[in-house]
Amino acid sequence: MPFPLAEPEEVFANKAKVLKEVKAELTESATLSCEVAQEKSEVKWYKDGKLITSSKKFKVDCEGKSRHLAVKQLEKKDAGEYTCEAAGQKLTFKIIITGERGVYIGIRCCDLPF
């Protein structure tokens, strides 16, 4: 007789409290954060399915049970879906870039009739 499959252990803690949608202005920074149940848990961050590693653009950080991804100097291409993955479990986040109209309007003040 086969043994019943055990429920997978929760890797992420306080999932309900996680801010899954982060809004930030162009050229600013945005930070995505989550908490793992075990302090030693390793996480990987992905943007549109591509693995993110620490660089000038991205800072991957862990502090106790907290895991953070900071995206610096936001550009339009940084908007979208980010995933934090640990032990086969995933949390999905979204970065929304605000303030685009004022930046990409494409006319100068002297072009406007007064």
N, C-alpha and C positions, 0 to 999 in steps of 0.2 A: 504494500500500500504506500503510495507516494506521500511525502510530507507536504503539508500546505506551504505555499510560498509566503515567506514573511514579508510584511510591508517594508519597503525601503526606509531606512532611517532618514529623518529630515536633516538635510545639510544646512539649510538656511534658517535662521532664527528671525522672529518678528517680521515675517513676510508681509503681514497686513499693514505694518507701519512704514514700509519702504516707499519713498517718494519715487514713483516709476516714471513720472514725466517732469523733466527739468526744462525750464525756459530760461534763456540767456540771450544777451545782446551780442551782435557781431563784435569781434575783437576781444570780448571778455572771456572768462573761463567758466566752465561748467563742471561740477563734480557729481558723480554717481556713487552712491554708497549702499552697502548692504551689510548684514551681520551673519556670520556663520555660527553654527551651534558648537563647533569644536575649534579652539584657538589655533590648532595646527593645520586646519583645513586649507588646502591650496585652491585658489580660484584662478580661472582664466577669463579674460575679457575679450569680447569679439565685437566688431563693428561690421554689420551686414555679412556675418559669417566669416570674416577674416580676423585672425588672431592679432591682438594688440600687445605690443611690448613697450616698455618704458622708453621714451625718447624726448626730444625737445617739445614735441607736440602733446604727448601723453605721459602722465605720471601714474603708475600703478603702485598702490601703497597698501600696507596692512598694518593695523594697530590693534593689538589684542585680538578680539573677535570681529573687528570692523575691517571691511575691505572697501577700498576707494579707487575710483578711476577719475582723474582730473584731465579734462581736455582744455588745452590752453589756446589762446588767440583764435577763438572760434571763427570759422569761415562757413559759407553756405553749405559746402560739401560735408561738414561735420554734423549737420542735422540728420536725424534718422534713428535707426534702431541699434541698441547696444545690448549685449547679453553677457551676464556673469554666469559662469558654469563651474560647478564643483561636483565631483563624484557622480557625474551623469545627470545632475539636476540643474535647472536653469532658472534664472530670473531675467526678465526682459525689461529694458528701460528705453525711454525715448528722449532725445534732445530736440527741442524746438528752438529755432533761432528767431528772435524777435527784433523789431526795429529795422527790418530790411527796406521798407518804403523810403525812409529818410536817407538811406545810404545809396540805394540803387535807383534813384529817381531819374537820373540821366540828364538833368538840365541844370544850368547854373542860374543864380539869381539874376544876373544881368540879361538873361534870355527872356525873362518874364516881362510882359508889358505892365507898366505902372500907371 
